[in-house]
Amino acid sequence: MQPDVLTLHSQLPFGNEPPDKGGVAVAEAPPRVAITQRLTDAEAFRLKRKTIAIHQRSNDEPVALIEIVSPASKDRERSVQEFVHKVCRSLNGGLHVLLVNLAPPSRFDPSGMHGAIWE
């Protein structure tokens, strides 16, 4: 989770008053939006980046990926297939892949994500 608003406090030296910077403006009505979409927790996790790419210093070509498996990558058969396809496409393209899978096997990857990729 990330905070929407973060308030920081600073300690002023004793006896000093903060300068008057004026008031605070607050919108009286929410902004108008055309489309509002509510995501489930699994969908929100799926949208977050879970890949770290490692590039060569000389020509900036990718040489390796670190893939972090989240529970959302294993929550349905389609998610597992998409993840396996992504990793296999990377391996076939000549990239090294380090797979970090701390989630236990699910009914959609009974041998774990490593086993699903191996198959």
C-alpha positions as CSV (number, residue, x, y, z in Angstrom):
1,M,0.0,0.0,0.0
2,Q,1.1,3.5,-0.7
3,P,-0.2,6.6,1.1
4,D,-2.3,9.1,-0.9
5,V,-1.3,12.0,1.3
6,L,1.9,12.1,3.4
7,T,2.3,14.8,6.0
8,L,5.8,15.5,7.4
9,H,6.5,17.5,10.5
10,S,9.6,19.5,11.2
11,Q,10.8,20.7,14.5
12,L,11.5,24.4,14.6
13,P,14.1,25.8,17.0
14,F,12.6,26.9,20.3
15,G,11.1,30.4,20.2
16,N,10.9,30.7,16.4
17,E,7.5,31.0,14.8
18,P,6.8,29.6,11.4
19,P,6.3,32.3,8.7
20,D,2.8,33.0,7.6
21,K,2.5,31.3,4.2
22,G,-1.3,31.8,3.7
23,G,-4.2,29.4,3.7
24,V,-4.8,26.0,2.3
25,A,-7.1,25.5,-0.7
26,V,-9.5,22.6,-0.6
27,A,-11.7,21.6,-3.6
28,E,-15.4,21.9,-2.7
29,A,-16.5,19.2,-5.1
30,P,-14.8,16.0,-6.4
31,P,-13.3,16.2,-9.9
32,R,-15.5,14.9,-12.7
33,V,-14.4,11.7,-14.3
34,A,-15.8,9.9,-17.3
35,I,-14.9,6.3,-16.2
36,T,-14.4,4.9,-12.7
37,Q,-13.1,1.4,-12.4
38,R,-12.8,-0.6,-9.2
39,L,-10.1,-3.2,-9.2
40,T,-10.1,-6.3,-7.0
41,D,-7.0,-6.9,-4.9
42,A,-5.8,-9.6,-7.4
43,E,-6.2,-7.2,-10.3
44,A,-4.3,-4.4,-8.5
45,F,-1.4,-6.8,-7.7
46,R,-1.4,-8.0,-11.4
47,L,-0.9,-4.4,-12.6
48,K,2.1,-3.7,-10.4
49,R,5.5,-4.3,-11.9
50,K,7.1,-7.6,-10.7
51,T,10.1,-7.7,-13.1
52,I,13.6,-6.3,-12.7
53,A,15.5,-6.1,-15.9
54,I,19.3,-6.2,-16.0
55,H,21.1,-4.5,-18.9
56,Q,24.6,-4.5,-20.3
57,R,26.4,-1.3,-19.4
58,S,28.1,-1.0,-22.8
59,N,25.1,-1.1,-25.1
60,D,22.1,-1.2,-22.7
61,E,20.9,-4.5,-24.1
62,P,18.9,-6.6,-21.6
63,V,20.7,-9.7,-20.5
64,A,18.7,-11.0,-17.5
65,L,15.4,-10.7,-15.7
66,I,14.5,-11.2,-12.1
67,E,10.8,-12.3,-12.0
68,I,9.0,-12.1,-8.7
69,V,5.9,-14.4,-8.6
70,S,3.0,-12.9,-6.7
71,P,-0.1,-14.8,-5.6
72,A,-2.0,-12.9,-8.4
73,S,0.2,-14.7,-10.9
74,K,-1.2,-18.1,-9.7
75,D,-4.8,-17.3,-8.9
76,R,-6.2,-18.7,-12.1
77,E,-5.1,-20.9,-15.0
78,R,-4.9,-17.9,-17.4
79,S,-2.6,-16.1,-15.0
80,V,-0.2,-19.0,-14.8
81,Q,-0.2,-19.5,-18.6
82,E,0.5,-15.8,-19.2
83,F,3.4,-15.9,-16.7
84,V,4.8,-19.1,-18.1
85,H,4.6,-17.6,-21.7
86,K,6.4,-14.4,-20.5
87,V,9.2,-16.4,-18.9
88,C,9.6,-18.8,-21.9
89,R,9.6,-15.9,-24.4
90,S,12.4,-14.3,-22.3
91,L,14.4,-17.5,-22.2
92,N,13.9,-18.2,-25.9
93,G,15.1,-14.6,-26.6
94,G,18.4,-15.4,-24.9
95,L,17.8,-13.8,-21.5
96,H,18.8,-15.3,-18.2
97,V,15.8,-15.5,-15.8
98,L,15.9,-15.7,-12.0
99,L,12.5,-16.7,-10.7
100,V,11.6,-15.8,-7.1
101,N,8.6,-17.8,-6.0
102,L,7.8,-17.7,-2.3
103,A,4.1,-18.5,-2.8
104,P,3.1,-22.1,-2.3
105,P,1.9,-24.1,-5.3
106,S,-1.8,-23.6,-6.2
107,R,-4.3,-25.8,-8.0
108,F,-3.3,-24.1,-11.2
109,D,0.5,-24.8,-10.7
110,P,0.5,-28.0,-8.6
111,S,4.3,-28.4,-9.2
112,G,5.0,-24.8,-8.5
113,M,5.7,-22.1,-11.0
114,H,9.1,-23.6,-11.8
115,G,7.4,-26.9,-12.6
116,A,4.9,-25.1,-14.8
117,I,7.7,-23.4,-16.8
118,W,9.6,-26.7,-17.0
119,E,6.6,-28.4,-18.5
